[in-house]
Amino acid sequence: MLLYEFGKAVNSYMEDPHHLLDEIMNAAFRTLDAERGVIALIDEQTGDMTCELIRDNTGDLKPEKLEVSKTIVHKV
């Protein structure tokens, strides 16, 4: 179900990457029993990770309010 939701979002929002990430996060929250979600991307040139979208299950969370374990992120 989750892969279907992701595929649907990708096909619908290819023109707007931010909206695509938002829809992927929405699908993840609808499908998983999660309290928080983070979408991080790796810069291909520098190798640095950037958090593109951070949210909690209430719908709003500012990036500076969430500490993300780099160990967990690298394992994922």
mmCIF file of the N, C-alpha and C atoms, coordinates in Angstrom:
data_MODEL
# 
_entry.id   MODEL 
# 
loop_
_atom_site.group_PDB 
_atom_site.id 
_atom_site.type_symbol 
_atom_site.label_atom_id 
_atom_site.label_alt_id 
_atom_site.label_comp_id 
_atom_site.label_asym_id 
_atom_site.label_entity_id 
_atom_site.label_seq_id 
_atom_site.pdbx_PDB_ins_code 
_atom_site.Cartn_x 
_atom_site.Cartn_y 
_atom_site.Cartn_z 
_atom_site.occupancy 
_atom_site.B_iso_or_equiv 
_atom_site.pdbx_formal_charge 
_atom_site.auth_seq_id 
_atom_site.auth_comp_id 
_atom_site.auth_asym_id 
_atom_site.auth_atom_id 
_atom_site.pdbx_PDB_model_num 
ATOM 1   N N  . MET A 1 1  ? 0.824  -1.198 0.000   1.00 0.00 ? 1  MET A N  1 
ATOM 2   C CA . MET A 1 1  ? 0.000  0.000  0.000   1.00 0.00 ? 1  MET A CA 1 
ATOM 3   C C  . MET A 1 1  ? 0.869  1.264  0.000   1.00 0.00 ? 1  MET A C  1 
ATOM 4   N N  . LEU A 1 2  ? 1.905  1.281  0.835   1.00 0.00 ? 2  LEU A N  1 
ATOM 5   C CA . LEU A 1 2  ? 2.763  2.460  0.926   1.00 0.00 ? 2  LEU A CA 1 
ATOM 6   C C  . LEU A 1 2  ? 3.481  2.717  -0.404  1.00 0.00 ? 2  LEU A C  1 
ATOM 7   N N  . LEU A 1 3  ? 3.989  1.672  -1.042  1.00 0.00 ? 3  LEU A N  1 
ATOM 8   C CA . LEU A 1 3  ? 4.658  1.847  -2.334  1.00 0.00 ? 3  LEU A CA 1 
ATOM 9   C C  . LEU A 1 3  ? 3.697  2.363  -3.388  1.00 0.00 ? 3  LEU A C  1 
ATOM 10  N N  . TYR A 1 4  ? 2.464  1.897  -3.345  1.00 0.00 ? 4  TYR A N  1 
ATOM 11  C CA . TYR A 1 4  ? 1.447  2.394  -4.262  1.00 0.00 ? 4  TYR A CA 1 
ATOM 12  C C  . TYR A 1 4  ? 1.227  3.895  -4.046  1.00 0.00 ? 4  TYR A C  1 
ATOM 13  N N  . GLU A 1 5  ? 1.107  4.306  -2.784  1.00 0.00 ? 5  GLU A N  1 
ATOM 14  C CA . GLU A 1 5  ? 0.900  5.722  -2.458  1.00 0.00 ? 5  GLU A CA 1 
ATOM 15  C C  . GLU A 1 5  ? 2.087  6.567  -2.942  1.00 0.00 ? 5  GLU A C  1 
ATOM 16  N N  . PHE A 1 6  ? 3.302  6.080  -2.724  1.00 0.00 ? 6  PHE A N  1 
ATOM 17  C CA . PHE A 1 6  ? 4.492  6.811  -3.174  1.00 0.00 ? 6  PHE A CA 1 
ATOM 18  C C  . PHE A 1 6  ? 4.510  6.931  -4.697  1.00 0.00 ? 6  PHE A C  1 
ATOM 19  N N  . GLY A 1 7  ? 4.211  5.829  -5.369  1.00 0.00 ? 7  GLY A N  1 
ATOM 20  C CA . GLY A 1 7  ? 4.191  5.854  -6.831  1.00 0.00 ? 7  GLY A CA 1 
ATOM 21  C C  . GLY A 1 7  ? 3.164  6.817  -7.376  1.00 0.00 ? 7  GLY A C  1 
ATOM 22  N N  . LYS A 1 8  ? 2.006  6.831  -6.747  1.00 0.00 ? 8  LYS A N  1 
ATOM 23  C CA . LYS A 1 8  ? 0.942  7.750  -7.154  1.00 0.00 ? 8  LYS A CA 1 
ATOM 24  C C  . LYS A 1 8  ? 1.390  9.206  -6.976  1.00 0.00 ? 8  LYS A C  1 
ATOM 25  N N  . ALA A 1 9  ? 2.044  9.494  -5.854  1.00 0.00 ? 9  ALA A N  1 
ATOM 26  C CA . ALA A 1 9  ? 2.524  10.856 -5.590  1.00 0.00 ? 9  ALA A CA 1 
ATOM 27  C C  . ALA A 1 9  ? 3.586  11.254 -6.604  1.00 0.00 ? 9  ALA A C  1 
ATOM 28  N N  . VAL A 1 10 ? 4.500  10.350 -6.917  1.00 0.00 ? 10 VAL A N  1 
ATOM 29  C CA . VAL A 1 10 ? 5.564  10.655 -7.878  1.00 0.00 ? 10 VAL A CA 1 
ATOM 30  C C  . VAL A 1 10 ? 4.962  10.990 -9.237  1.00 0.00 ? 10 VAL A C  1 
ATOM 31  N N  . ASN A 1 11 ? 4.011  10.194 -9.678  1.00 0.00 ? 11 ASN A N  1 
ATOM 32  C CA . ASN A 1 11 ? 3.392  10.437 -10.983 1.00 0.00 ? 11 ASN A CA 1 
ATOM 33  C C  . ASN A 1 11 ? 2.589  11.732 -11.014 1.00 0.00 ? 11 ASN A C  1 
ATOM 34  N N  . SER A 1 12 ? 2.002  12.113 -9.903  1.00 0.00 ? 12 SER A N  1 
ATOM 35  C CA . SER A 1 12 ? 1.145  13.294 -9.865  1.00 0.00 ? 12 SER A CA 1 
ATOM 36  C C  . SER A 1 12 ? 1.903  14.609 -9.721  1.00 0.00 ? 12 SER A C  1 
ATOM 37  N N  . TYR A 1 13 ? 3.075  14.579 -9.078  1.00 0.00 ? 13 TYR A N  1 
ATOM 38  C CA . TYR A 1 13 ? 3.725  15.837 -8.711  1.00 0.00 ? 13 TYR A CA 1 
ATOM 39  C C  . TYR A 1 13 ? 5.178  15.952 -9.187  1.00 0.00 ? 13 TYR A C  1 
ATOM 40  N N  . MET A 1 14 ? 5.501  15.348 -10.311 1.00 0.00 ? 14 MET A N  1 
ATOM 41  C CA . MET A 1 14 ? 6.881  15.397 -10.821 1.00 0.00 ? 14 MET A CA 1 
ATOM 42  C C  . MET A 1 14 ? 7.346  16.826 -11.107 1.00 0.00 ? 14 MET A C  1 
ATOM 43  N N  . GLU A 1 15 ? 6.428  17.698 -11.453 1.00 0.00 ? 15 GLU A N  1 
ATOM 44  C CA . GLU A 1 15 ? 6.789  19.069 -11.809 1.00 0.00 ? 15 GLU A CA 1 
ATOM 45  C C  . GLU A 1 15 ? 7.138  19.927 -10.596 1.00 0.00 ? 15 GLU A C  1 
ATOM 46  N N  . ASP A 1 16 ? 6.672  19.553 -9.413  1.00 0.00 ? 16 ASP A N  1 
ATOM 47  C CA . ASP A 1 16 ? 6.865  20.359 -8.206  1.00 0.00 ? 16 ASP A CA 1 
ATOM 48  C C  . ASP A 1 16 ? 7.499  19.493 -7.118  1.00 0.00 ? 16 ASP A C  1 
ATOM 49  N N  . PRO A 1 17 ? 8.839  19.482 -7.028  1.00 0.00 ? 17 PRO A N  1 
ATOM 50  C CA . PRO A 1 17 ? 9.527  18.587 -6.088  1.00 0.00 ? 17 PRO A CA 1 
ATOM 51  C C  . PRO A 1 17 ? 9.114  18.781 -4.627  1.00 0.00 ? 17 PRO A C  1 
ATOM 52  N N  . HIS A 1 18 ? 8.894  20.017 -4.179  1.00 0.00 ? 18 HIS A N  1 
ATOM 53  C CA . HIS A 1 18 ? 8.514  20.235 -2.782  1.00 0.00 ? 18 HIS A CA 1 
ATOM 54  C C  . HIS A 1 18 ? 7.141  19.624 -2.504  1.00 0.00 ? 18 HIS A C  1 
ATOM 55  N N  . HIS A 1 19 ? 6.218  19.811 -3.423  1.00 0.00 ? 19 HIS A N  1 
ATOM 56  C CA . HIS A 1 19 ? 4.886  19.241 -3.259  1.00 0.00 ? 19 HIS A CA 1 
ATOM 57  C C  . HIS A 1 19 ? 4.959  17.710 -3.284  1.00 0.00 ? 19 HIS A C  1 
ATOM 58  N N  . LEU A 1 20 ? 5.845  17.169 -4.119  1.00 0.00 ? 20 LEU A N  1 
ATOM 59  C CA . LEU A 1 20 ? 6.043  15.724 -4.173  1.00 0.00 ? 20 LEU A CA 1 
ATOM 60  C C  . LEU A 1 20 ? 6.498  15.192 -2.816  1.00 0.00 ? 20 LEU A C  1 
ATOM 61  N N  . LEU A 1 21 ? 7.487  15.849 -2.208  1.00 0.00 ? 21 LEU A N  1 
ATOM 62  C CA . LEU A 1 21 ? 7.970  15.417 -0.896  1.00 0.00 ? 21 LEU A CA 1 
ATOM 63  C C  . LEU A 1 21 ? 6.865  15.523 0.153   1.00 0.00 ? 21 LEU A C  1 
ATOM 64  N N  . ASP A 1 22 ? 6.073  16.569 0.070   1.00 0.00 ? 22 ASP A N  1 
ATOM 65  C CA . ASP A 1 22 ? 4.961  16.753 0.993   1.00 0.00 ? 22 ASP A CA 1 
ATOM 66  C C  . ASP A 1 22 ? 3.946  15.615 0.847   1.00 0.00 ? 22 ASP A C  1 
ATOM 67  N N  . GLU A 1 23 ? 3.631  15.234 -0.383  1.00 0.00 ? 23 GLU A N  1 
ATOM 68  C CA . GLU A 1 23 ? 2.682  14.144 -0.611  1.00 0.00 ? 23 GLU A CA 1 
ATOM 69  C C  . GLU A 1 23 ? 3.248  12.805 -0.158  1.00 0.00 ? 23 GLU A C  1 
ATOM 70  N N  . ILE A 1 24 ? 4.554  12.596 -0.338  1.00 0.00 ? 24 ILE A N  1 
ATOM 71  C CA . ILE A 1 24 ? 5.188  11.367 0.146   1.00 0.00 ? 24 ILE A CA 1 
ATOM 72  C C  . ILE A 1 24 ? 5.093  11.299 1.664   1.00 0.00 ? 24 ILE A C  1 
ATOM 73  N N  . MET A 1 25 ? 5.339  12.422 2.326   1.00 0.00 ? 25 MET A N  1 
ATOM 74  C CA . MET A 1 25 ? 5.227  12.457 3.787   1.00 0.00 ? 25 MET A CA 1 
ATOM 75  C C  . MET A 1 25 ? 3.786  12.189 4.217   1.00 0.00 ? 25 MET A C  1 
ATOM 76  N N  . ASN A 1 26 ? 2.818  12.773 3.523   1.00 0.00 ? 26 ASN A N  1 
ATOM 77  C CA . ASN A 1 26 ? 1.401  12.525 3.833   1.00 0.00 ? 26 ASN A CA 1 
ATOM 78  C C  . ASN A 1 26 ? 1.072  11.039 3.708   1.00 0.00 ? 26 ASN A C  1 
ATOM 79  N N  . ALA A 1 27 ? 1.553  10.408 2.641   1.00 0.00 ? 27 ALA A N  1 
ATOM 80  C CA . ALA A 1 27 ? 1.292  8.981  2.422   1.00 0.00 ? 27 ALA A CA 1 
ATOM 81  C C  . ALA A 1 27 ? 1.932  8.148  3.522   1.00 0.00 ? 27 ALA A C  1 
ATOM 82  N N  . ALA A 1 28 ? 3.124  8.518  3.948   1.00 0.00 ? 28 ALA A N  1 
ATOM 83  C CA . ALA A 1 28 ? 3.802  7.783  5.015   1.00 0.00 ? 28 ALA A CA 1 
ATOM 84  C C  . ALA A 1 28 ? 3.009  7.869  6.318   1.00 0.00 ? 28 ALA A C  1 
ATOM 85  N N  . PHE A 1 29 ? 2.523  9.058  6.654   1.00 0.00 ? 29 PHE A N  1 
ATOM 86  C CA . PHE A 1 29 ? 1.738  9.215  7.882   1.00 0.00 ? 29 PHE A CA 1 
ATOM 87  C C  . PHE A 1 29 ? 0.400  8.483  7.806   1.00 0.00 ? 29 PHE A C  1 
ATOM 88  N N  . ARG A 1 30 ? -0.209 8.438  6.617   1.00 0.00 ? 30 ARG A N  1 
ATOM 89  C CA . ARG A 1 30 ? -1.474 7.705  6.468   1.00 0.00 ? 30 ARG A CA 1 
ATOM 90  C C  . ARG A 1 30 ? -1.262 6.207  6.616   1.00 0.00 ? 30 ARG A C  1 
ATOM 91  N N  . THR A 1 31 ? -0.102 5.716  6.213   1.00 0.00 ? 31 THR A N  1 
ATOM 92  C CA . THR A 1 31 ? 0.144  4.284  6.153   1.00 0.00 ? 31 THR A CA 1 
ATOM 93  C C  . THR A 1 31 ? 0.850  3.732  7.388   1.00 0.00 ? 31 THR A C  1 
ATOM 94  N N  . LEU A 1 32 ? 1.762  4.498  7.951   1.00 0.00 ? 32 LEU A N  1 
ATOM 95  C CA . LEU A 1 32 ? 2.574  4.035  9.079   1.00 0.00 ? 32 LEU A CA 1 
ATOM 96  C C  . LEU A 1 32 ? 2.075  4.645  10.383  1.00 0.00 ? 32 LEU A C  1 
ATOM 97  N N  . ASP A 1 33 ? 2.322  3.985  11.472  1.00 0.00 ? 33 ASP A N  1 
ATOM 98  C CA . ASP A 1 33 ? 1.985  4.518  12.785  1.00 0.00 ? 33 ASP A CA 1 
ATOM 99  C C  . ASP A 1 33 ? 3.198  5.295  13.297  1.00 0.00 ? 33 ASP A C  1 
ATOM 100 N N  . ALA A 1 34 ? 3.416  6.472  12.717  1.00 0.00 ? 34 ALA A N  1 
ATOM 101 C CA . ALA A 1 34 ? 4.607  7.263  13.028  1.00 0.00 ? 34 ALA A CA 1 
ATOM 102 C C  . ALA A 1 34 ? 4.223  8.524  13.788  1.00 0.00 ? 34 ALA A C  1 
ATOM 103 N N  . GLU A 1 35 ? 5.123  8.959  14.667  1.00 0.00 ? 35 GLU A N  1 
ATOM 104 C CA . GLU A 1 35 ? 4.933  10.220 15.384  1.00 0.00 ? 35 GLU A CA 1 
ATOM 105 C C  . GLU A 1 35 ? 5.624  11.368 14.661  1.00 0.00 ? 35 GLU A C  1 
ATOM 106 N N  . ARG A 1 36 ? 6.751  11.066 14.023  1.00 0.00 ? 36 ARG A N  1 
ATOM 107 C CA . ARG A 1 36 ? 7.536  12.081 13.324  1.00 0.00 ? 36 ARG A CA 1 
ATOM 108 C C  . ARG A 1 36 ? 8.042  11.524 12.008  1.00 0.00 ? 36 ARG A C  1 
ATOM 109 N N  . GLY A 1 37 ? 8.290  12.424 11.062  1.00 0.00 ? 37 GLY A N  1 
ATOM 110 C CA . GLY A 1 37 ? 8.861  12.012 9.783   1.00 0.00 ? 37 GLY A CA 1 
ATOM 111 C C  . GLY A 1 37 ? 9.888  13.021 9.316   1.00 0.00 ? 37 GLY A C  1 
ATOM 112 N N  . VAL A 1 38 ? 10.915 12.510 8.671   1.00 0.00 ? 38 VAL A N  1 
ATOM 113 C CA . VAL A 1 38 ? 11.974 13.349 8.120   1.00 0.00 ? 38 VAL A CA 1 
ATOM 114 C C  . VAL A 1 38 ? 12.284 12.842 6.721   1.00 0.00 ? 38 VAL A C  1 
ATOM 115 N N  . ILE A 1 39 ? 12.348 13.751 5.762   1.00 0.00 ? 39 ILE A N  1 
ATOM 116 C CA . ILE A 1 39 ? 12.839 13.409 4.438   1.00 0.00 ? 39 ILE A CA 1 
ATOM 117 C C  . ILE A 1 39 ? 14.156 14.143 4.274   1.00 0.00 ? 39 ILE A C  1 
ATOM 118 N N  . ALA A 1 40 ? 15.224 13.367 4.159   1.00 0.00 ? 40 ALA A N  1 
ATOM 119 C CA . ALA A 1 40 ? 16.562 13.926 4.001   1.00 0.00 ? 40 ALA A CA 1 
ATOM 120 C C  . ALA A 1 40 ? 17.097 13.535 2.630   1.00 0.00 ? 40 ALA A C  1 
ATOM 121 N N  . LEU A 1 41 ? 17.773 14.465 2.002   1.00 0.00 ? 41 LEU A N  1 
ATOM 122 C CA . LEU A 1 41 ? 18.383 14.217 0.702   1.00 0.00 ? 41 LEU A CA 1 
ATOM 123 C C  . LEU A 1 41 ? 19.887 14.435 0.803   1.00 0.00 ? 41 LEU A C  1 
ATOM 124 N N  . ILE A 1 42 ? 20.621 13.719 -0.038  1.00 0.00 ? 42 ILE A N  1 
ATOM 125 C CA . ILE A 1 42 ? 22.078 13.853 -0.081  1.00 0.00 ? 42 ILE A CA 1 
ATOM 126 C C  . ILE A 1 42 ? 22.454 14.685 -1.294  1.00 0.00 ? 42 ILE A C  1 
ATOM 127 N N  . ASP A 1 43 ? 23.265 15.704 -1.077  1.00 0.00 ? 43 ASP A N  1 
ATOM 128 C CA . ASP A 1 43 ? 23.806 16.501 -2.163  1.00 0.00 ? 43 ASP A CA 1 
ATOM 129 C C  . ASP A 1 43 ? 24.847 15.646 -2.890  1.00 0.00 ? 43 ASP A C  1 
ATOM 130 N N  . GLU A 1 44 ? 24.624 15.365 -4.163  1.00 0.00 ? 44 GLU A N  1 
ATOM 131 C CA . GLU A 1 44 ? 25.512 14.477 -4.910  1.00 0.00 ? 44 GLU A CA 1 
ATOM 132 C C  . GLU A 1 44 ? 26.929 15.025 -5.036  1.00 0.00 ? 44 GLU A C  1 
ATOM 133 N N  . GLN A 1 45 ? 27.079 16.328 -5.035  1.00 0.00 ? 45 GLN A N  1 
ATOM 134 C CA . GLN A 1 45 ? 28.407 16.913 -5.219  1.00 0.00 ? 45 GLN A CA 1 
ATOM 135 C C  . GLN A 1 45 ? 29.203 16.974 -3.924  1.00 0.00 ? 45 GLN A C  1 
ATOM 136 N N  . THR A 1 46 ? 28.536 17.307 -2.818  1.00 0.00 ? 46 THR A N  1 
ATOM 137 C CA . THR A 1 46 ? 29.259 17.462 -1.550  1.00 0.00 ? 46 THR A CA 1 
ATOM 138 C C  . THR A 1 46 ? 29.122 16.251 -0.645  1.00 0.00 ? 46 THR A C  1 
ATOM 139 N N  . GLY A 1 47 ? 28.081 15.453 -0.850  1.00 0.00 ? 47 GLY A N  1 
ATOM 140 C CA . GLY A 1 47 ? 27.823 14.320 0.024   1.00 0.00 ? 47 GLY A CA 1 
ATOM 141 C C  . GLY A 1 47 ? 27.138 14.711 1.318   1.00 0.00 ? 47 GLY A C  1 
ATOM 142 N N  . ASP A 1 48 ? 26.810 16.001 1.473   1.00 0.00 ? 48 ASP A N  1 
ATOM 143 C CA . ASP A 1 48 ? 26.146 16.481 2.683   1.00 0.00 ? 48 ASP A CA 1 
ATOM 144 C C  . ASP A 1 48 ? 24.657 16.128 2.654   1.00 0.00 ? 48 ASP A C  1 
ATOM 145 N N  . MET A 1 49 ? 24.139 15.831 3.834   1.00 0.00 ? 49 MET A N  1 
ATOM 146 C CA . MET A 1 49 ? 22.727 15.533 3.971   1.00 0.00 ? 49 MET A CA 1 
ATOM 147 C C  . MET A 1 49 ? 21.978 16.799 4.377   1.00 0.00 ? 49 MET A C  1 
ATOM 148 N N  . THR A 1 50 ? 20.847 17.027 3.739   1.00 0.00 ? 50 THR A N  1 
ATOM 149 C CA . THR A 1 50 ? 19.989 18.148 4.118   1.00 0.00 ? 50 THR A CA 1 
ATOM 150 C C  . THR A 1 50 ? 18.589 17.613 4.407   1.00 0.00 ? 50 THR A C  1 
ATOM 151 N N  . CYS A 1 51 ? 17.991 18.110 5.465   1.00 0.00 ? 51 CYS A N  1 
ATOM 152 C CA . CYS A 1 51 ? 16.620 17.741 5.804   1.00 0.00 ? 51 CYS A CA 1 
ATOM 153 C C  . CYS A 1 51 ? 15.694 18.630 4.993   1.00 0.00 ? 51 CYS A C  1 
ATOM 154 N N  . GLU A 1 52 ? 14.997 18.029 4.057   1.00 0.00 ? 52 GLU A N  1 
ATOM 155 C CA . GLU A 1 52 ? 14.110 18.782 3.171   1.00 0.00 ? 52 GLU A CA 1 
ATOM 156 C C  . GLU A 1 52 ? 12.732 18.989 3.774   1.00 0.00 ? 52 GLU A C  1 
ATOM 157 N N  . LEU A 1 53 ? 12.294 18.025 4.580   1.00 0.00 ? 53 LEU A N  1 
ATOM 158 C CA . LEU A 1 53 ? 10.958 18.123 5.154   1.00 0.00 ? 53 LEU A CA 1 
ATOM 159 C C  . LEU A 1 53 ? 10.949 17.407 6.495   1.00 0.00 ? 53 LEU A C  1 
ATOM 160 N N  . ILE A 1 54 ? 10.479 18.093 7.511   1.00 0.00 ? 54 ILE A N  1 
ATOM 161 C CA . ILE A 1 54 ? 10.377 17.524 8.850   1.00 0.00 ? 54 ILE A CA 1 
ATOM 162 C C  . ILE A 1 54 ? 8.972  17.827 9.354   1.00 0.00 ? 54 ILE A C  1 
ATOM 163 N N  . ARG A 1 55 ? 8.312  16.795 9.872   1.00 0.00 ? 55 ARG A N  1 
ATOM 164 C CA . ARG A 1 55 ? 6.941  17.000 10.346  1.00 0.00 ? 55 ARG A CA 1 
ATOM 165 C C  . ARG A 1 55 ? 6.639  16.011 11.468  1.00 0.00 ? 55 ARG A C  1 
ATOM 166 N N  . ASP A 1 56 ? 5.707  16.405 12.337  1.00 0.00 ? 56 ASP A N  1 
ATOM 167 C CA . ASP A 1 56 ? 5.204  15.442 13.315  1.00 0.00 ? 56 ASP A CA 1 
ATOM 168 C C  . ASP A 1 56 ? 3.763  15.094 12.944  1.00 0.00 ? 56 ASP A C  1 
ATOM 169 N N  . ASN A 1 57 ? 3.147  14.218 13.706  1.00 0.00 ? 57 ASN A N  1 
ATOM 170 C CA . ASN A 1 57 ? 1.816  13.757 13.327  1.00 0.00 ? 57 ASN A CA 1 
ATOM 171 C C  . ASN A 1 57 ? 0.717  14.792 13.521  1.00 0.00 ? 57 ASN A C  1 
ATOM 172 N N  . THR A 1 58 ? 1.047  15.969 14.071  1.00 0.00 ? 58 THR A N  1 
ATOM 173 C CA . THR A 1 58 ? 0.069  17.057 14.141  1.00 0.00 ? 58 THR A CA 1 
ATOM 174 C C  . THR A 1 58 ? 0.110  17.899 12.878  1.00 0.00 ? 58 THR A C  1 
ATOM 175 N N  . GLY A 1 59 ? 1.156  17.706 12.057  1.00 0.00 ? 59 GLY A N  1 
ATOM 176 C CA . GLY A 1 59 ? 1.242  18.424 10.791  1.00 0.00 ? 59 GLY A CA 1 
ATOM 177 C C  . GLY A 1 59 ? 2.241  19.563 10.780  1.00 0.00 ? 59 GLY A C  1 
ATOM 178 N N  . ASP A 1 60 ? 2.747  19.959 11.943  1.00 0.00 ? 60 ASP A N  1 
ATOM 179 C CA . ASP A 1 60 ? 3.714  21.048 11.922  1.00 0.00 ? 60 ASP A CA 1 
ATOM 180 C C  . ASP A 1 60 ? 4.840  20.781 12.905  1.00 0.00 ? 60 ASP A C  1 
ATOM 181 N N  . LEU A 1 61 ? 6.037  20.949 12.441  1.00 0.00 ? 61 LEU A N  1 
ATOM 182 C CA . LEU A 1 61 ? 7.212  20.832 13.289  1.00 0.00 ? 61 LEU A CA 1 
ATOM 183 C C  . LEU A 1 61 ? 8.332  21.587 12.597  1.00 0.00 ? 61 LEU A C  1 
ATOM 184 N N  . LYS A 1 62 ? 8.900  22.513 13.292  1.00 0.00 ? 62 LYS A N  1 
ATOM 185 C CA . LYS A 1 62 ? 9.988  23.286 12.703  1.00 0.00 ? 62 LYS A CA 1 
ATOM 186 C C  . LYS A 1 62 ? 11.279 22.481 12.812  1.00 0.00 ? 62 LYS A C  1 
ATOM 187 N N  . PRO A 1 63 ? 12.104 22.520 11.774  1.00 0.00 ? 63 PRO A N  1 
ATOM 188 C CA . PRO A 1 63 ? 13.330 21.722 11.781  1.00 0.00 ? 63 PRO A CA 1 
ATOM 189 C C  . PRO A 1 63 ? 14.213 21.940 12.998  1.00 0.00 ? 63 PRO A C  1 
ATOM 190 N N  . GLU A 1 64 ? 14.250 23.153 13.518  1.00 0.00 ? 64 GLU A N  1 
ATOM 191 C CA . GLU A 1 64 ? 15.122 23.417 14.661  1.00 0.00 ? 64 GLU A CA 1 
ATOM 192 C C  . GLU A 1 64 ? 14.612 22.779 15.952  1.00 0.00 ? 64 GLU A C  1 
ATOM 193 N N  . LYS A 1 65 ? 13.376 22.283 15.947  1.00 0.00 ? 65 LYS A N  1 
ATOM 194 C CA . LYS A 1 65 ? 12.812 21.669 17.136  1.00 0.00 ? 65 LYS A CA 1 
ATOM 195 C C  . LYS A 1 65 ? 13.037 20.162 17.195  1.00 0.00 ? 65 LYS A C  1 
ATOM 196 N N  . LEU A 1 66 ? 13.598 19.583 16.153  1.00 0.00 ? 66 LEU A N  1 
ATOM 197 C CA . LEU A 1 66 ? 13.765 18.140 16.101  1.00 0.00 ? 66 LEU A CA 1 
ATOM 198 C C  . LEU A 1 66 ? 15.239 17.794 15.991  1.00 0.00 ? 66 LEU A C  1 
ATOM 199 N N  . GLU A 1 67 ? 15.692 16.954 16.911  1.00 0.00 ? 67 GLU A N  1 
ATOM 200 C CA . GLU A 1 67 ? 17.048 16.449 16.830  1.00 0.00 ? 67 GLU A CA 1 
ATOM 201 C C  . GLU A 1 67 ? 16.999 15.104 16.125  1.00 0.00 ? 67 GLU A C  1 
ATOM 202 N N  . VAL A 1 68 ? 17.791 14.983 15.076  1.00 0.00 ? 68 VAL A N  1 
ATOM 203 C CA . VAL A 1 68 ? 17.812 13.763 14.289  1.00 0.00 ? 68 VAL A CA 1 
ATOM 204 C C  . VAL A 1 68 ? 19.122 13.043 14.539  1.00 0.00 ? 68 VAL A C  1 
ATOM 205 N N  . SER A 1 69 ? 19.033 11.770 14.906  1.00 0.00 ? 69 SER A N  1 
ATOM 206 C CA . SER A 1 69 ? 20.218 10.967 15.129  1.00 0.00 ? 69 SER A CA 1 
ATOM 207 C C  . SER A 1 69 ? 20.879 10.659 13.792  1.00 0.00 ? 69 SER A C  1 
ATOM 208 N N  . LYS A 1 70 ? 22.092 11.122 13.609  1.00 0.00 ? 70 LYS A N  1 
ATOM 209 C CA . LYS A 1 70 ? 22.796 10.863 12.350  1.00 0.00 ? 70 LYS A CA 1 
ATOM 210 C C  . LYS A 1 70 ? 23.102 9.377  12.196  1.00 0.00 ? 70 LYS A C  1 
ATOM 211 N N  . THR A 1 71 ? 23.301 8.680  13.317  1.00 0.00 ? 71 THR A N  1 
ATOM 212 C CA . THR A 1 71 ? 23.550 7.235  13.257  1.00 0.00 ? 71 THR A CA 1 
ATOM 213 C C  . THR A 1 71 ? 22.336 6.529  12.669  1.00 0.00 ? 71 THR A C  1 
ATOM 214 N N  . ILE A 1 72 ? 21.160 6.876  13.147  1.00 0.00 ? 72 ILE A N  1 
ATOM 215 C CA . ILE A 1 72 ? 19.929 6.254  12.630  1.00 0.00 ? 72 ILE A CA 1 
ATOM 216 C C  . ILE A 1 72 ? 19.728 6.614  11.172  1.00 0.00 ? 72 ILE A C  1 
ATOM 217 N N  . VAL A 1 73 ? 19.942 7.862  10.825  1.00 0.00 ? 73 VAL A N  1 
ATOM 218 C CA . VAL A 1 73 ? 19.746 8.291  9.436   1.00 0.00 ? 73 VAL A CA 1 
ATOM 219 C C  . VAL A 1 73 ? 20.695 7.535  8.514   1.00 0.00 ? 73 VAL A C  1 
ATOM 220 N N  . HIS A 1 74 ? 21.940 7.375  8.915   1.00 0.00 ? 74 HIS A N  1 
ATOM 221 C CA . HIS A 1 74 ? 22.890 6.662  8.059   1.00 0.00 ? 74 HIS A CA 1 
ATOM 222 C C  . HIS A 1 74 ? 22.537 5.183  7.936   1.00 0.00 ? 74 HIS A C  1 
ATOM 223 N N  . LYS A 1 75 ? 21.988 4.584  8.982   1.00 0.00 ? 75 LYS A N  1 
ATOM 224 C CA . LYS A 1 75 ? 21.560 3.194  8.902   1.00 0.00 ? 75 LYS A CA 1 
ATOM 225 C C  . LYS A 1 75 ? 20.375 3.032  7.979   1.00 0.00 ? 75 LYS A C  1 
ATOM 226 N N  . VAL A 1 76 ? 19.467 4.002  8.026   1.00 0.00 ? 76 VAL A N  1 
ATOM 227 C CA . VAL A 1 76 ? 18.282 3.933  7.169   1.00 0.00 ? 76 VAL A CA 1 
ATOM 228 C C  . VAL A 1 76 ? 18.697 4.138  5.730   1.00 0.00 ? 76 VAL A C  1 
# 
